Amino acid sequence: MNTGLRIAAFVAAVAAVFGIAFGAGRVAGPDPDPTPGPSTHQPSVHQGESHER
């Protein structure tokens, strides 16, 4: 096998691996538009309170 053919085979194999990984990431990746869950944020200033003394 000559050098050019080996390089071409290597490049094709690397492209195939990255293509498969990209496809698997698109299928099993995160939801592109997640719905917001319930908020657990507690406001630091309660209604009617003031920081001025």
C-alpha atoms as a printed R data frame, in Angstrom:
   type eleno elety resid chain resno       x      y      z
1  ATOM     1    CA   MET     A     1   0.000  0.000  0.000
2  ATOM     2    CA   ASN     A     2   1.540  3.316 -0.965
3  ATOM     3    CA   THR     A     3   1.693  6.386  1.274
4  ATOM     4    CA   GLY     A     4  -1.014  8.361 -0.521
5  ATOM     5    CA   LEU     A     5  -3.513  5.537 -0.174
6  ATOM     6    CA   ARG     A     6  -2.709  5.130  3.535
7  ATOM     7    CA   ILE     A     7  -3.239  8.848  4.164
8  ATOM     8    CA   ALA     A     8  -6.514  8.795  2.233
9  ATOM     9    CA   ALA     A     9  -7.717  5.760  4.220
10 ATOM    10    CA   PHE     A    10  -6.765  7.447  7.503
11 ATOM    11    CA   VAL     A    11  -8.574 10.675  6.574
12 ATOM    12    CA   ALA     A    12 -11.658  8.711  5.524
13 ATOM    13    CA   ALA     A    13 -11.647  6.748  8.795
14 ATOM    14    CA   VAL     A    14 -11.276  9.909 10.895
15 ATOM    15    CA   ALA     A    15 -14.080 11.613  8.948
16 ATOM    16    CA   ALA     A    16 -16.309  8.567  9.478
17 ATOM    17    CA   VAL     A    17 -15.651  8.534 13.225
18 ATOM    18    CA   PHE     A    18 -16.393 12.248 13.553
19 ATOM    19    CA   GLY     A    19 -19.501 11.887 11.378
20 ATOM    20    CA   ILE     A    20 -20.833  9.065 13.544
21 ATOM    21    CA   ALA     A    21 -20.077 11.024 16.717
22 ATOM    22    CA   PHE     A    22 -21.797 14.116 15.322
23 ATOM    23    CA   GLY     A    23 -24.880 12.097 14.359
24 ATOM    24    CA   ALA     A    24 -25.029 10.413 17.759
25 ATOM    25    CA   GLY     A    25 -24.687 13.794 19.458
26 ATOM    26    CA   ARG     A    26 -27.564 15.219 17.446
27 ATOM    27    CA   VAL     A    27 -29.790 12.249 18.342
28 ATOM    28    CA   ALA     A    28 -28.874 11.934 22.027
29 ATOM    29    CA   GLY     A    29 -27.854 15.533 22.730
30 ATOM    30    CA   PRO     A    30 -29.570 18.067 24.950
31 ATOM    31    CA   ASP     A    31 -33.045 19.376 24.156
32 ATOM    32    CA   PRO     A    32 -32.605 22.487 21.957
33 ATOM    33    CA   ASP     A    33 -35.604 24.251 23.569
34 ATOM    34    CA   PRO     A    34 -35.993 23.035 27.152
35 ATOM    35    CA   THR     A    35 -39.126 24.036 28.994
36 ATOM    36    CA   PRO     A    36 -38.399 25.981 32.170
37 ATOM    37    CA   GLY     A    37 -38.930 24.044 35.360
38 ATOM    38    CA   PRO     A    38 -40.268 25.365 38.639
39 ATOM    39    CA   SER     A    39 -38.254 28.212 40.065
40 ATOM    40    CA   THR     A    40 -36.582 27.705 43.426
41 ATOM    41    CA   HIS     A    41 -35.278 31.274 43.579
42 ATOM    42    CA   GLN     A    42 -36.089 33.062 46.798
43 ATOM    43    CA   PRO     A    43 -36.181 36.859 46.595
44 ATOM    44    CA   SER     A    44 -33.630 38.473 48.897
45 ATOM    45    CA   VAL     A    45 -35.780 41.514 49.717
46 ATOM    46    CA   HIS     A    46 -39.258 40.784 50.992
47 ATOM    47    CA   GLN     A    47 -42.182 42.994 50.187
48 ATOM    48    CA   GLY     A    48 -42.450 45.921 52.585
49 ATOM    49    CA   GLU     A    49 -38.885 45.691 53.886
50 ATOM    50    CA   SER     A    50 -36.285 48.338 53.173
51 ATOM    51    CA   HIS     A    51 -32.489 48.340 53.394
52 ATOM    52    CA   GLU     A    52 -32.460 51.949 54.607
53 ATOM    53    CA   ARG     A    53 -32.083 52.471 58.342
